Amino acid sequence: MPSFSYKEGKSALFISIKRPLIQLDIYSAKSGRWVQFENVLADTGADICLLPRFMGNVLVDDVTRGEYKKIRGVVPNTFLNGFIHNLKIRIDDKELIAPVFIADSEDVTPIFGRVNAMDLFNACFDGDMVKIELK
């Protein structure tokens, strides 16, 4: 079962906060190889996996060829534009294909969300470690 230590970071609300950040690999159709991403927020409250545009540009030839969508999160009247791509994700030795929202913004946190991703795992968050295993 892969496990990841929480990482301490700055916060606009608090001096600092520990976050459940994980490492995963995403297959790049553009380069034909796996690309490792660190500091991806494991978020059981997020509907979908999300990446900033600069990360998406490493993975796909044309981000805009995905399905265009507007999403919103905790701020009710603010939308984020982007494109959904089905990408191959690997955590440890587990591979899956999940919809990934590639934002039309550089200023978003990469997120490992629920649909076809976190929902496939049992996850334990204890404040110091994130442990995940395939169901």
N, C-alpha and C positions, 0 to 999 in steps of 0.2 A: 504494500500500500504506500503510494507516494505521500510524503508529508513535506510541508513548507513552513518555515518559521514566519511569524508575523514580522513586518518591517515597520520601523518607526519612521514617521515622516512629519513634515510641517502641515499645519491645518489653519485655515482662515478663522475657524471658530475656537480652536484650542491651541495651546503652544505647540503641542505635538500629539500625535495619535498613532497607535499601532494598527496596521491594516493587514488583512489576509491576502497577501500578494503571492501569486504562484508563477511558475515557469512552465511554458508549453511550447510546442513546435507546431508550426503551420506550414503545410506544403505549398510551395510557390509554383504555380503553373507557369509563371513568367521565367523562372530560372531552372525549373526542374529539380529543385532540391528543397529540403526541409530548412526552415528558418526559425531560429530560436528567439522567443520573446520572453523577457523577464519582467517582473513587476506588473503582472496582469491581475487585476482585482477579481477574486473569486466572490461572485455576488449572487446569492440565491434569490435576491429580490429583483434582479434584472431579467426581463423577458428573453433577451437575445444577447449573443456575444457582440461586442463592439470594438472597433479599432479606429484610431485616427487615420486620416487620409495618407499620411506619409508611410505608415505601416502597410496599408492596403496597396499602395503603389509598388511595394516590394513583391507583393504576392500575385497581383493580376496585371495583365497588359493595359487594361482600360477600366478604371473603377466605374465609370459611368455606364458600362455595359450591364451592370447589375440591375436589379429591380429597384426603381426609385421609390423611396418612402420618406415620410416625415415622422419622427418619433419624438416623444417627450418623456421626461422623467419626473423628478420630484418638484420641478417648477412647472405649474399647470399651464401657463400661457406661453411658454417658450418651446419652440420646436427646433429639432436638429435634423437637417437634411442629410441624406446619404443613400447608399445603394447596397442592397442585400446580395451577397454571393454565398453559394454553398462551398465551404472550404473544408479540407481534410486537416483535422487537428490531432496531435499526438501528445498525450501526457504519460510520461514514463514509457511503457510499452503498449499502451492502450490507444487505438486509433478510432476516430469517429468522423462523421461528416455532419457539419452543423451550419445553419444559416448564420452568417456574420454580417452585421451592419457596418459598412465602411463609411464613416462620417465624412461629410464634405467640410471637414474642419480638422485642423492640426491640434486643437486645444481640448481634447477629450481624453479621459483615462481609458486605457484598454481594459475591457471587461470580459470575463468568462461568465456568461449568463446561463439561463436555464434551458431553453428549447434545444433539444438534441445534444445538450452539452452537460451542464450541472445536473439536469434531471436524470442522466444516465448513471450518476454516481451517488453513493452514500457519502456524505460529507460531515466531518466533525470539526467544529470551530471551538477551540477552548481558550481563546484569548492570547495564546502563545504560539500555537501550531494549527495549521489546516491539514487535515488528513482526509484523503479521498480514495475511494475504491469503487470499482465498477460494480454495479448492482448484479 
